[in-house]
Amino acid sequence: MKKAPLLVVLAFVSFGCTNSPALSTNAARDDGRAAVKGPAPDFELENIAGGKLKSADLKGKVLIVDFWATWCEPCIAEIPKFNKMADEFKGKNVEIVGITVESAHDTIRPKVKETNMKYTVLVGNDKVVEGFGGLIGFPTTFVVTKDFKIYKKYMGALPDKDVRLRKDVEKLLSEEPATTAD
């Protein structure tokens, strides 16, 4: 009887860091992906490079939004893949944004420098986490459409997450944003 909860915990530990003592079985989906629809939240967050970044500045682009923490080893292991994607998608109406949460503020800038992050890094808060539907662990990555709708959510550090993200981005780049009737 104790094997099932232990397997869920082991699966999530293998693929990501938990930020919650209560794990959902959703965390151990076979592909780490949960279909999520609805608008991405409006926000204004501190940019580690200086100043603030508003969500309005990102609308019209396909976004990869990665929630991570400076102490999360699977998160850190994904940074080179995000750096590579940032280079590949440069100039293609795609933005990669790392939002760090649950990290001591004085550890963020040194970790960004140490890992040579080539994409935008923002300091998150509870409001933005809740706006994306909450997190049960790190890393959690969202793909957001040009019209600022959440397209997909990937939980954990899946071995082929970068391949899946590339496919999602290419698909969304080929689509026109939805128009809204007033």
RAWONOR-V698953 format. One record per residue. N is the residue number from 1. NEAR is the number of other C-alpha atoms within 10 Angstrom. Layout:
n | near
N | NEAR
N | NEAR
This chain:
n | near
1 | 5
2 | 6
3 | 8
4 | 10
5 | 13
6 | 10
7 | 13
8 | 18
9 | 19
10 | 13
11 | 17
12 | 25
13 | 17
14 | 14
15 | 21
16 | 24
17 | 23
18 | 19
19 | 15
20 | 11
21 | 9
22 | 9
23 | 16
24 | 15
25 | 14
26 | 14
27 | 24
28 | 21
29 | 16
30 | 9
31 | 14
32 | 18
33 | 21
34 | 15
35 | 9
36 | 16
37 | 12
38 | 12
39 | 15
40 | 21
41 | 18
42 | 15
43 | 15
44 | 16
45 | 18
46 | 16
47 | 18
48 | 16
49 | 11
50 | 9
51 | 9
52 | 14
53 | 17
54 | 13
55 | 14
56 | 12
57 | 9
58 | 18
59 | 18
60 | 16
61 | 20
62 | 27
63 | 24
64 | 26
65 | 21
66 | 25
67 | 25
68 | 28
69 | 25
70 | 19
71 | 16
72 | 17
73 | 15
74 | 20
75 | 21
76 | 18
77 | 12
78 | 18
79 | 20
80 | 14
81 | 13
82 | 21
83 | 16
84 | 14
85 | 21
86 | 21
87 | 12
88 | 12
89 | 15
90 | 11
91 | 9
92 | 12
93 | 14
94 | 24
95 | 21
96 | 23
97 | 22
98 | 24
99 | 23
100 | 21
101 | 20
102 | 15
103 | 15
104 | 11
105 | 13
106 | 8
107 | 12
108 | 20
109 | 13
110 | 12
111 | 15
112 | 19
113 | 10
114 | 9
115 | 13
116 | 12
117 | 18
118 | 18
119 | 18
120 | 17
121 | 26
122 | 23
123 | 20
124 | 21
125 | 15
126 | 10
127 | 13
128 | 19
129 | 15
130 | 11
131 | 13
132 | 18
133 | 15
134 | 12
135 | 17
136 | 21
137 | 24
138 | 28
139 | 28
140 | 23
141 | 24
142 | 23
143 | 24
144 | 28
145 | 28
146 | 22
147 | 18
148 | 23
149 | 20
150 | 23
151 | 21
152 | 19
153 | 22
154 | 23
155 | 29
156 | 29
157 | 25
158 | 20
159 | 10
160 | 9
161 | 19
162 | 16
163 | 13
164 | 15
165 | 19
166 | 15
167 | 12
168 | 18
169 | 20
170 | 15
171 | 12
172 | 20
173 | 17
174 | 8
175 | 10
176 | 11
177 | 16
178 | 11
179 | 7
180 | 6
181 | 4
182 | 3
